[in-house]
């Protein structure tokens, strides 16, 4: 059992037509701090505070026992950073990042003004970033130039957030 720091990330797939139930279920959970519906391979990105890997595993089992979730992939938090002030945004999203130099990548990403949260994790993608943008041109600059241009970044998957 390993200790976790900050907020771990959950990437969830939801059965068709069950999004509202899935979101409500996650929002009622004590451990969950944020729930975002997104476009892409996953339907929801959620973040939550878990003391250790056992608590995270138990929570995943609970989530996957619900009939409206197809799957839940955890990205445990080994290092967590959050910007103190939120920016005004017209768009937000999440980026899964594979870096061969995670420490250097994290240092550079923290300097980018649109980055809101960073999680150092394990798996195919070893960094998860939450970002905000002020308009359409800002999406391109933030994702394709700044994030993908950061030292050590080898691959990314971008999950734009859906606003209600």
C-alpha positions in Angstrom: 0.0 0.0 0.0 1.5 3.3 -1.0 0.7 6.8 0.3 -0.8 9.2 -2.1 -0.4 13.0 -2.2 -3.1 15.5 -3.3 -5.8 14.6 -5.7 -5.7 11.4 -7.8 -7.4 11.3 -11.2 -10.1 8.9 -12.3 -10.9 8.4 -16.0 -14.3 7.0 -16.5 -16.3 5.5 -19.3 -20.1 5.7 -18.9 -22.8 3.5 -20.5 -24.7 5.4 -23.2 -27.6 7.4 -21.8 -26.4 7.1 -18.2 -24.2 10.3 -18.0 -26.5 12.2 -15.6 -26.7 9.3 -13.1 -22.9 8.8 -13.3 -22.2 12.5 -12.6 -24.6 12.7 -9.7 -23.2 9.5 -8.2 -19.7 10.8 -8.3 -20.7 14.3 -7.0 -22.2 12.6 -3.9 -19.0 10.9 -3.0 -17.0 12.3 -0.1 -13.7 11.6 -1.8 -14.4 13.3 -5.1 -13.4 17.0 -5.3 -14.2 17.7 -9.0 -16.2 16.0 -11.8 -15.8 17.1 -15.4 -17.6 15.7 -18.4 -15.2 15.6 -21.4 -15.0 14.7 -25.0 -12.7 12.0 -26.2 -11.9 8.4 -25.2 -13.2 8.9 -21.7 -16.6 10.5 -20.7 -15.6 11.8 -17.2 -12.5 13.0 -15.6 -12.8 13.2 -11.8 -10.3 14.1 -9.1 -10.4 13.0 -5.5 -8.4 12.8 -2.4 -7.4 9.3 -1.3 -5.0 8.6 1.5 -3.4 5.5 0.0 -3.7 3.0 -2.8 -6.0 0.7 -0.9 -8.6 3.5 -0.4 -8.3 4.3 -4.2 -8.7 0.7 -5.1 -11.8 0.3 -2.9 -13.3 3.4 -4.4 -12.8 2.1 -8.0 -14.5 -1.2 -7.0 -17.4 0.7 -5.6 -17.7 2.8 -8.8 -17.4 -0.2 -11.2 -20.2 -2.0 -9.2 -22.6 0.7 -10.4 -24.6 -0.3 -13.5 -24.1 3.0 -15.4 -20.2 2.9 -15.4 -18.4 0.8 -18.0 -14.9 1.3 -16.6 -12.8 3.4 -14.3 -9.1 3.9 -14.7 -7.1 5.4 -11.8 -4.1 7.7 -12.0 -2.8 7.8 -8.4 -1.2 11.0 -7.3 2.4 10.8 -6.2 3.0 14.5 -6.6 0.3 17.2 -6.8 0.4 20.9 -7.7 -2.5 23.3 -8.0 -2.5 27.0 -9.0 -3.6 29.2 -6.1 -5.7 31.5 -8.2 -8.1 30.4 -10.9 -8.1 32.2 -14.2 -11.2 33.4 -16.0 -11.8 30.9 -18.7 -14.1 30.2 -21.7 -12.8 26.7 -21.9 -11.1 24.0 -19.9 -9.7 20.6 -20.5 -7.4 17.8 -19.3 -4.3 16.5 -21.0 -2.8 13.1 -20.3 1.0 13.4 -20.9 3.7 10.8 -21.5 7.0 12.3 -20.6 10.5 10.7 -20.5 11.7 13.5 -18.2 8.7 13.9 -15.8 10.6 16.2 -13.3 11.7 18.6 -15.9 8.3 18.5 -17.6 6.5 19.3 -14.3 8.8 22.2 -13.6 8.1 23.8 -17.0 4.3 23.1 -17.0 4.0 24.9 -13.6 5.3 28.0 -15.3 2.5 28.0 -18.0 -0.2 30.5 -17.1 -3.1 28.3 -18.3 -2.1 25.2 -16.3 -4.4 24.8 -13.2 -3.5 21.4 -11.8 -0.7 18.9 -12.3 -0.6 15.3 -11.1 2.5 13.1 -11.3 1.2 9.6 -11.6 2.1 6.1 -13.1 1.1 4.2 -16.2 1.3 5.0 -19.9 0.7 8.6 -19.2 2.7 9.8 -16.2 1.4 13.4 -15.9 -2.2 14.6 -15.9 -2.7 18.4 -16.4 -5.8 20.5 -16.1 -5.8 23.7 -18.0 -8.1 26.7 -18.8 -8.2 28.9 -21.9 -9.7 32.3 -22.7 -10.8 31.6 -26.2 -10.5 29.5 -29.4 -6.9 30.7 -30.3 -5.8 30.0 -26.8 -6.7 26.3 -27.2 -4.2 25.9 -30.0 -1.5 27.8 -28.3 -1.9 26.1 -24.9 -2.2 22.5 -26.1 -0.2 22.3 -29.3 2.5 24.9 -28.6 3.0 25.2 -24.9 2.0 21.7 -23.4 3.2 19.6 -26.4 6.3 21.8 -26.7 7.4 21.2 -23.1 10.7 19.4 -22.5 10.2 15.6 -22.2 6.7 15.5 -23.7 6.5 12.4 -26.0 2.7 11.9 -26.4 -0.5 13.6 -25.2 -4.2 12.9 -25.2 -6.4 16.0 -24.8 -9.9 15.8 -23.3 -11.8 19.1 -23.7 -14.3 19.8 -20.9 -18.0 20.1 -21.7 -19.8 23.0 -20.1 -23.5 22.7 -19.2 
